[in-house]
C-alpha cells in the first residue's frame, strides 16, 4: 500500500514537472495531454487519474511556481522595511530567481499574453496578496502613493522583458536576442539599472 502510494506520488510529481516545462515553453493552450504524458513517461490515463483536467494540472503547476517564488523571496520579505536597501534586496532576489529559472519566467510570460484565460483567479490567489502587502508596506514612504500600483508592476514588466526577450543596444556588439542566455556582466548591469529605477520611482529613504 505504501509502495503504491509512493509510486502514485512520484508519478504525480513527474507529471507536474513535465507539465511545467511544457506550459513554460509552449503555453497552456498549446499543450496537449498526450504531450504531457509522453514527457512524463506515463500514459494519458495516468495523467487523467492524477488530474481530472489540464486546467487542474495547470493550477498545480502554478502553485508550485508560486511556492518557488515565495521560498526565494522569504528572507527578503521577512526582513523587509520601507527603505532603499530592503527594496533593492527584494528586487535582487526576484531578479536572481527568474534569471536562474527560465521555466518559471516562461509560465508568467505566457500568462501575460492571455494564456490559460479561464484561470484568472490564479492571479488573485498568488499575485494580489503579494502586491497588496508591498503596497501597504510602502504607501506612507514613497514619492507618489497614488501611482504605487503602476510603479510596482513596472518591476516584473522590465525583468520579464529583459530576461525573456533580450534588448537592442545602440552598440550592436552588446545586443542579445530572444533565446540567448544572459551573461553575468549583462545581469549585473541590469541589476544596477533596476536599483536606479526603484530609487527614482519610489524615492525610499536609506536605512538608519
C-alpha positions as CSV (number, residue, x, y, z in Angstrom):
1,X,0.0,0.0,0.0
2,X,2.8,2.4,1.0
3,X,4.7,1.5,-2.2
4,X,1.6,2.1,-4.3
5,X,1.1,5.5,-2.7
6,X,4.7,6.4,-3.1
7,X,4.7,5.4,-6.8
8,X,1.5,7.4,-7.3
9,X,3.1,10.5,-5.7
10,X,6.2,10.0,-7.8
11,X,4.1,9.8,-11.0
12,X,2.1,12.9,-10.0
13,X,5.3,14.8,-9.3
14,X,6.8,13.8,-12.7
15,X,3.5,14.9,-14.4
16,X,3.6,18.3,-12.7
17,X,7.3,18.8,-13.6
18,X,6.7,17.7,-17.2
19,X,3.7,20.0,-17.5
20,X,5.6,22.9,-16.0
21,X,8.3,22.6,-18.7
22,X,5.8,22.3,-21.5
23,X,3.5,25.1,-20.2
24,X,6.6,27.3,-19.9
25,X,7.8,26.5,-23.4
26,X,4.5,26.2,-25.4
27,X,1.9,27.8,-23.2
28,X,-1.1,26.0,-21.6
29,X,-3.3,26.5,-24.6
30,X,-0.9,24.7,-26.9
31,X,0.0,21.8,-24.6
32,X,-2.0,18.6,-25.0
33,X,-2.5,15.7,-22.6
34,X,-0.5,13.5,-25.0
35,X,2.5,15.8,-24.8
36,X,2.4,15.9,-21.1
37,X,2.1,12.1,-20.8
38,X,4.9,11.5,-23.2
39,X,7.2,13.9,-21.5
40,X,6.4,12.5,-18.0
41,X,6.9,8.9,-19.2
42,X,3.4,7.8,-18.4
43,X,0.2,7.1,-20.4
44,X,-2.6,9.6,-20.8
45,X,-4.8,7.5,-18.5
46,X,-2.3,8.1,-15.7
47,X,-2.4,11.8,-16.3
48,X,-6.2,11.8,-16.1
49,X,-6.1,9.7,-13.0
50,X,-3.9,12.2,-11.3
51,X,-5.6,15.3,-12.6
52,X,-9.1,15.5,-13.9
53,X,-8.3,18.1,-16.5
54,X,-5.4,20.1,-17.9
55,X,-6.8,23.1,-16.1
56,X,-6.4,21.3,-12.7
57,X,-2.9,20.3,-13.7
58,X,-2.1,23.9,-14.7
59,X,-3.2,25.1,-11.2
60,X,-0.9,22.6,-9.6
61,X,1.9,23.9,-11.8
62,X,1.2,27.5,-10.9
63,X,1.0,26.6,-7.2
64,X,4.5,25.0,-7.5
65,X,5.8,28.2,-9.3
66,X,4.3,30.4,-6.6
67,X,5.9,28.3,-3.8
68,X,9.3,28.6,-5.6
69,X,9.0,32.4,-5.7
70,X,7.9,32.5,-2.0
71,X,10.9,30.4,-1.0
72,X,13.3,32.6,-3.0
73,X,11.9,35.8,-1.5
74,X,11.2,34.6,2.0
75,X,14.2,36.2,3.8
76,X,13.9,39.5,1.9
77,X,10.2,39.6,2.8
78,X,10.6,38.7,6.4
79,X,13.3,41.3,6.9
80,X,11.6,43.9,4.7
81,X,11.5,47.6,5.8
82,X,10.4,50.6,3.7
83,X,14.0,51.5,2.8
84,X,16.0,51.7,-0.3
85,X,18.3,48.9,0.8
86,X,15.5,46.5,1.6
87,X,13.7,47.2,-1.7
88,X,16.9,46.6,-3.6
89,X,17.4,43.3,-1.8
90,X,13.9,42.2,-2.7
91,X,14.5,43.1,-6.3
92,X,17.8,41.3,-6.3
93,X,16.3,38.1,-5.1
94,X,13.4,38.4,-7.6
95,X,15.8,39.0,-10.5
96,X,18.1,36.2,-9.4
97,X,15.2,33.7,-9.2
98,X,13.9,34.4,-12.7
99,X,17.4,34.6,-14.2
100,X,18.1,31.1,-12.8
101,X,14.6,29.6,-13.5
102,X,13.6,30.4,-17.1
103,X,10.9,27.8,-16.7
104,X,9.2,29.9,-14.1
105,X,9.7,33.0,-16.2
106,X,8.1,31.3,-19.2
107,X,4.9,30.5,-17.3
108,X,4.3,34.1,-16.4
109,X,5.3,35.4,-19.8
110,X,2.6,33.2,-21.4
111,X,0.0,34.3,-18.8
112,X,0.7,37.9,-19.7
113,X,-0.2,37.2,-23.3
114,X,-3.6,35.7,-22.3
115,X,-2.7,32.1,-22.0
116,X,-5.0,30.0,-19.8
117,X,-7.5,32.8,-19.8
118,X,-10.0,30.8,-17.7
119,X,-7.7,30.7,-14.7
120,X,-7.8,34.4,-13.8
121,X,-8.3,33.5,-10.2
122,X,-4.7,32.3,-10.0
123,X,-3.5,35.9,-10.0
124,X,-6.0,36.7,-7.3
125,X,-4.5,33.9,-5.1
126,X,-0.8,34.2,-5.9
127,X,-0.2,37.8,-7.1
128,X,-2.7,40.0,-5.5
129,X,-1.7,39.2,-1.9
130,X,1.9,39.9,-2.5
131,X,1.2,43.2,-4.3
132,X,-1.2,44.3,-1.5
133,X,1.4,43.5,1.2
134,X,4.0,45.6,-0.7
135,X,1.7,48.5,-1.3
136,X,0.7,48.5,2.4
137,X,4.4,48.4,3.4
138,X,5.4,51.3,1.1
139,X,2.4,53.6,0.8
140,X,3.5,56.1,3.5
141,X,7.1,56.2,2.3
142,X,7.1,56.7,-1.4
143,X,7.1,59.8,-3.6
144,X,3.7,59.2,-5.2
145,X,1.4,56.8,-3.3
146,X,-1.4,57.3,-5.9
147,X,0.8,55.7,-8.6
148,X,2.2,52.9,-6.4
149,X,0.5,50.0,-8.2
150,X,1.9,51.1,-11.5
151,X,5.4,51.7,-10.1
152,X,5.5,48.2,-8.5
153,X,4.2,46.5,-11.6
154,X,7.0,48.1,-13.6
155,X,9.5,45.8,-12.0
156,X,8.1,42.5,-13.2
157,X,7.4,44.0,-16.5
158,X,11.0,45.1,-17.1
159,X,12.5,42.0,-15.5
160,X,10.5,39.6,-17.7
161,X,11.1,41.8,-20.8
162,X,14.9,41.8,-20.2
163,X,15.2,38.1,-19.3
164,X,12.7,36.8,-21.8
165,X,13.1,39.0,-24.9
166,X,16.6,40.4,-24.8
167,X,17.2,44.0,-25.8
168,X,18.8,46.0,-28.6
169,X,21.7,48.2,-27.6
170,X,22.9,51.1,-29.7
171,X,26.2,49.2,-29.6
172,X,25.3,46.1,-31.7
173,X,28.1,44.0,-30.0
174,X,26.1,44.2,-26.8
175,X,22.7,43.2,-28.2
176,X,21.1,39.9,-27.1
177,X,18.3,38.4,-29.0
178,X,15.5,36.1,-27.8
179,X,16.7,32.7,-26.6
180,X,20.2,33.8,-26.0
181,X,21.4,33.4,-22.3
182,X,22.0,36.4,-20.2
183,X,25.7,36.9,-19.3
184,X,26.9,37.7,-15.8
185,X,28.0,41.1,-17.0
186,X,24.6,41.9,-18.5
187,X,22.8,40.7,-15.4
188,X,24.9,42.9,-13.1
189,X,24.4,45.9,-15.4
190,X,20.7,45.4,-15.4
191,X,20.7,45.0,-11.7
192,X,22.2,48.4,-11.3
193,X,19.6,49.8,-13.7
194,X,16.8,48.1,-11.6
195,X,18.1,49.8,-8.4
196,X,18.3,53.1,-10.1
197,X,14.7,52.6,-11.4
198,X,13.4,51.8,-8.0
199,X,15.1,54.8,-6.5
200,X,13.6,57.2,-9.0
201,X,10.1,55.7,-9.0
202,X,9.8,55.1,-5.2
203,X,12.3,57.5,-3.6
204,X,12.6,55.4,-0.5
205,X,14.8,56.6,2.4
206,X,18.1,54.9,3.3
207,X,18.1,52.6,6.3
208,X,19.2,54.2,9.5
